[in-house]
Structure formats: C-alpha cells, structure tokens
Amino acid sequence: MTTQRMRVGLLGAGYILQAHAKALQALPNVDITAVCDVSRGRAEAAAASFGIQGVFTSLAEMLKSGIDAVHVLVPPQLHIDVTRQILEAGVHAFVEKPMGLDSQACAALADLAAAKGVKLGVNHNFLFLPSYERLRQQVKQGVIGRLDHVSLRWLYPLGLIQFGPYNNWMLRAEANLFYELGPHLVAFMTDLVGPLDELKAQASLPIDLPGGQRVFRHWSLIGRQGTTGVSLELSVQPGQADRSVRVRGYAASAELDFDRDLLHFFEARTNSALFDGLGQGRRGSAAWRAQAWGNFQRQFLSTLKKGPHANVFLDSIARSVAAFYAGVQSGQLDERLDGRFGATVIRTCEQVADSAGVSLTPRSQPAAPAAPSRPSNVLVIGGTGFIGKRLVRALLAQGHGVRVLSRSKATALYELEGLPVEVAEGALDDAAAVGRALQGIEVVYDLAKAVGQRWQDYVDNDVKPTRVLAEAALAAGVKRFIYTGTIDSYDAADPSKVIDGSTPLDPAIETRNLYARSKAACEALLLEMHRDKGLPLVIFRPAVVIGEGCPPAHWGVGMFHSDTRVQYWGDGENKLPLVLVDDVADALVLGLDKPGIEGQSFLLTDGPLLSAREYVAEVSRLTQTQLRATPTPIWKFFALDVAKELVKNAIRHPNRKVPSYHDWACRQLTSRFDNSRSRQVLGWQPAGTREGLIERGIAASVRHYLR
C-alpha cells in the first residue's frame, strides 16, 4: 500500500474535465499536474481554471512529464488507442465511460494493465451514489431476497436531436447513442445480476438528422440471467425525466431514483389491505423526506465550500474518482471500477446493437457544400445559429455569395449541409483568421454571441472579439458592417414608455444581466468606431424571436423550469414583442444595401399580438398538454436572487454579483415596442397577424421540437 502523492494528468479539455478536476482537488494525496488537448487554447483555459502547471497538445509528451495517472476524457472512439498508450507507459488510467467500442479490445487493455502492474479503472459514476450503495448492500445481504426482476430506465430528453450540434459523436452512427447512454444502465444491471444469459433488443422511433445521420430515440431490452428477468428502457424524447432502477425480490422490492439520489423500499408489514397502503405511504414518505434533506444539506455545504458534491452528477463522479484512488493506493480496485467490468459492459452494448440491428459504422458524412454560384461578397459570423442559418438561406435566395466564419468547419458543414456557401474556419478573436475570412467581402453580418458566468467571460469572448472583427473589417474596406444587438439591452420595465430603434439603451446597463450588458458594450464600441473611424455600421435589435428550431419553452415568455412548468415574468398579461425568425432574416437582408442608414439602429419586432398567457395557452393546445403557469411578482424573483447572492458573496464565489431588481423588472417587457420606423425605412413587412405568429412561430416550434 502506498500513500505518496500522485501526479495526475487530464487528457481532453471538454466539459467533463471540470467534474474530474473538482473531484481530484478534493483528494488529499493527489495533484493535477498536467492537462492535454489537441487545442492548446482549451488546454490553457482548463489549466488557468484549476491551477494546472503543465499544458500539452501531445499525449506522448504529457506521459514524459512524470505523471502517475491519466484521466481519459476524450471522445469514445479514441479511448482504446490512448488508454493503450497510457498503460504501455506504466501509468494508471481512469477512463470515462464508455470504456471503448470493442469489448475484446477492452478486455485486452485489462490484460495489459495487469501485465504492467498498473490500475485500469472505468468511470460508471452512478454506481457510487449513496442511494445505490444502500440498494446494493440490501441486495448482497439478502434483505431484498433472491431477485426475480430488475427494471432499468433512462427516459431523458436529448437536446442534441432538436438543436445540435449535429457533428457530435453520439449522432454519427446508429449505435453510438446507446454506447454513450446505455452503459449507465448496463453497469447497474451487470453489478446487480451479472452478464445476461440471453437478451433481445429493439431500437425504434428513428429520426434522420443533417449529414444523413439516423438516430433511434427509443431502445428496449428484455433479457434473463439465470432465473432473474431484466428489462431496460431508454428514451431521449422530450418529456418528464425518469432515470431509475427497480428491483423485485423474494422478500421486498426497491426503487432507486438515481436522477435525485433517492431510494424507496417496499416490504409487506401487515396482511391487512386496509392498513398496508397507509403504512407504506407513511414509511415511504418519511424515508424520502429524510434522504432529500440529507442530500440537500450535503449539496448545500459542498456549494458553500466550492466542493465536488454540489449536485447528484458531480457527487457521483467525485465518489467514483475517490474510490479509484483508494484502490490504487490499497492495490485492489473496487470491482465496479475494474477494466474487466468495463469490458463486460461493452460486450452487453455490442449484444444490444447486434440484436437491434444497428451499426457502429457511420451512415454518411454531411454533403459537401454545393459550388457557389458567385464569389463570396458577404461574410456571416454566427451563420450556424438559430437566426444565422435563416439569414444564410435568405442571402443565397437573393443571389449573394456567402462565406461563413465558424470555429468548427465540421459543425458548419452539418448545419449548412449542401448549401452553396464557403466555410472559413477560425476563432473570432484570431485577427489572422478573421483577416483571411474578410478577403473579397463587401458586407459583414455579426450575429455572434457569448455565454459565461462572469463579466470577464463576456469581455474576453464577446467584446474583445467584436473589436477584432470591426478593426479587420475597416482594414478590409467593407461597405457595410451589420451588428445584431438585443432588446434585452433596453429599459423595458415602464408600461408608459414607447421603444423604437432610436430609443437609447438602458442608462443603467451596468446593473443588467451579463448578456444584455455585453451586447450594449459591443454596440457602444462599434458606434465609437463609426464616429471616429467611419465604420459603416448598421445595428439591428431583434425582439423575442420564435419559429422552427427554437424551444417552445422560451425564456422570453417566462422562467421555464421544465417544458411544462413556467413562471410568468409578472402577471403575463401584457403583449410581448414577438417576431418570427424568418422575418428577422428578411430585415437583415434588407439592411445589406439600403442607402443612407449607416449609424442607425432598427428594432425588429412584430405588432403587440400575443401575451405570455396566450403564448402558453397555444403551446398547451399544440402539445395537448396543460402547461402549469404561475403569475409571479418580480419582487419574488428578486428576493430569491438576493438570497442566492448573499450565500455566493459570503463564500467569495467567483461568479458572485450584486442583485438587481431593475434587471428582473425589465424581463416583463411591459414597455410598448414600435416597429414603424423599421417598416418605413427598410420596407420590412413582418407577419403582422396573430395567426401568422401562432402558425409560423409557435406551431412550427412545437412541431420541430416534438417531431
């Protein structure tokens, strides 16, 4: 047994890195000393966030840095090759599920680890939740008795299907979705009953996505291990989440809600039908209440301490990581982490895919762009987004040559499949890449936006890149620079106020949310460049944009806690500034060559046709589901925000801020929005009717979301 400090490297700087890094930082004898990613920028950002000294773009180089273990956090198709390199170097490996895409190769890795005297662990993290640990103990100790049946469910919506990005590995081959999500359920099954003696599987409800990709949204399995029956259901359709495991034994049954880390135990205590239901209900509710409070307290304290147990997902990964390093130090891994267990899980995934008749071979690649009919004269930034895709098509319909600048060319090819566009790859803050993209360009559309938790995130990812683009556009001599702001940057909390394109932005913009503030800052710097350097600027400010491709649960309408539960911003009675996405694209095209509009701003909203209540009523009608909508005074939103920020400020959380009642009040959009100037100057003709907004906006959105 060893207790020396271990030096750990992280391979892959995607979203899952944060969970692993937080888990590692909580361990007493572990130091994260290196991070490796093919993108040095991503690796450097991860290193800065977690104080990691070594930054690499080559696994071979990272392995030479003296590390003891590597966490494999790269896409699944790379797992086997990189894990083999790690083990051959005599370094421990901890692999995110799925372990790999070939069970025999996975088993060979387990053999290699044993030969090299190092540990190979696979992260099936939900197996280490406290609630599952209790269920597992009840099964192993015979409290539940000999198992008759195990039922596993992963019924959880997958936004990739509705909104992309469509070049995600999970969508590229028919079997990939099960290899990505199925191991969670198969790991439970394997741990509880072992490998199945027989199984039958079916994949159904296919949908064809860009790039010729086909995804099956329903997966079903029935099987048997000895005398124990097993059923598995996986669905990625929109709907109420249900991620659970239910076991029926000779003595009792139990249901595990691993989405919430709750376990419910069922056992007959009386032969009286009159009192049995009452007893079960009282005992069950008391047990759930105690677990829920315990979970809340643990997660709340972890949040205060900036620990790795702030939610169920992070908690499960932290416990899995801790168990791996405990096994490394003791010399004996928990069987749930062992590479042979991981190989067994993958073998079952192979059996499911074979039985269902689906393949790991990618169906196709996105169609190559059609040959442009003319040289590119228009550059679109954000051309793969909700509005951007409509704009690209509208520009092509008008005969323009279009070039799209995208961080990922692969993503753009999926989103703009088959269109006669030119795709340039590069980051918006890369002056050289932007300069190349501007060659031959006359008009620039900047539809870019950023996300972040702190103001500095927006400065770095929105404001600064906007300056880089504008300066490059000036140097290239473009004839027009069109920027899309947002009505969120207005002070829209006064019902007596009328807002049009000439209305100044909120004078208290410093108190507003980071997105509204960032867009306003970009407008300010562009207007300064227009005045001082002659940037041929035109600004458009779209309102609450709806249409095919946006979620029906639109936060411009209210605070949606789920697809079917919403709190109105206020009473929900005032008419909202809604606008169709196709109408926004049409207005942007009209701004391309309209003479004499430089330095002006245009408001893009339709007439006051629908309130939030009416919007929700239409979504309810179209989905045949009664949405639960609650009028909510703004002070209640503000009060909750104050409580949250008091905690965050008390612990000096890096994302803390000063709560703003004004910002919450502006979300009501109670001011009246006047689009007459946009219609008169541009000749713009939005839908203009309630029926048009409902059919092309709300109904189109619902159909696409539930297709």
Beta strands, then each sheet from edge to edge (+ up, - down):
strand 1: 6-11
strand 2: 30-36
strand 3: 54-56
strand 4: 69-72
strand 5: 92-96
strand 6: 120-123
strand 7: 147-155
strand 8: 198-209
strand 9: 213-225
strand 10: 228-235
strand 11: 242-249
strand 12: 253-257
strand 13: 262-266
strand 14: 378-381
strand 15: 402-406
strand 16: 422-425
strand 17: 443-446
strand 18: 480-484
strand 19: 498-499
strand 20: 537-542
strand 21: 544-546
strand 22: 558-562
strand 23: 565-568
strand 24: 575-576
strand 25: 578-580
strand 26: 601-604
strand 27: 610-611
strand 28: 628-630
strand 29: 672-673
sheet 1: 3+ 2+ 1+ 4+ 5+ 6+
sheet 2: 8+ 9- 10+ 7+ 11- 12+ 13-
sheet 3: 16+ 15+ 14+ 17+ 18+ 20+ 26+
sheet 4: 19+ 29+
sheet 5: 21+ 25+
sheet 6: 22+ 23- 28-
sheet 7: 24+ 27-
end
